[in-house]
């Protein structure tokens, strides 16, 4: 199982990750609110500004305080190490 660091020592499974998006748009804000209402929101920002929203295949939504590009680069680095 590959784990991706999403900041502050928090990890998510790379195999279960569907999308990494920016939280700026209205549809993403709506998805965050719906996940919060359903109890499927995981806030890993430690009180900092949300910069990346990570969608998981279990319908969980994870908030991260690092840029989406940084998360994607960490995902790419892990794939390169496996090869």
Residue pairs with C-beta under 8 A, 6 or more apart in sequence:
1 13
1 14
1 15
2 13
2 14
2 15
2 78
2 79
2 82
3 11
3 12
3 13
3 14
4 11
4 12
4 13
4 14
4 17
4 71
4 74
4 75
4 78
5 11
5 74
6 12
6 44
6 52
6 54
6 62
6 64
6 66
6 71
7 44
7 45
7 46
7 64
7 65
7 66
8 44
8 46
8 65
10 44
10 64
12 54
12 56
12 62
13 56
14 75
14 78
16 56
16 57
16 58
17 54
17 55
17 56
17 57
17 75
18 55
18 56
18 57
19 54
19 55
20 52
20 53
20 54
20 55
20 68
20 71
20 72
20 75
21 28
21 52
21 53
21 55
21 68
22 28
22 51
22 52
22 53
22 68
23 29
23 32
23 50
23 51
23 52
23 53
23 63
28 53
31 53
31 55
31 61
32 41
32 53
32 61
32 63
35 41
35 59
35 60
35 61
38 59
40 58
40 59
40 60
40 61
41 60
41 61
41 63
42 60
42 61
42 62
42 63
43 63
44 62
44 63
44 64
44 65
45 63
45 64
45 65
46 65
48 65
49 65
50 63
50 64
50 65
51 64
51 65
51 66
51 67
51 68
52 63
52 64
52 65
52 66
52 67
52 68
52 70
52 71
53 61
53 62
53 63
53 64
54 61
54 62
54 63
54 64
54 71
55 61
56 62
64 71
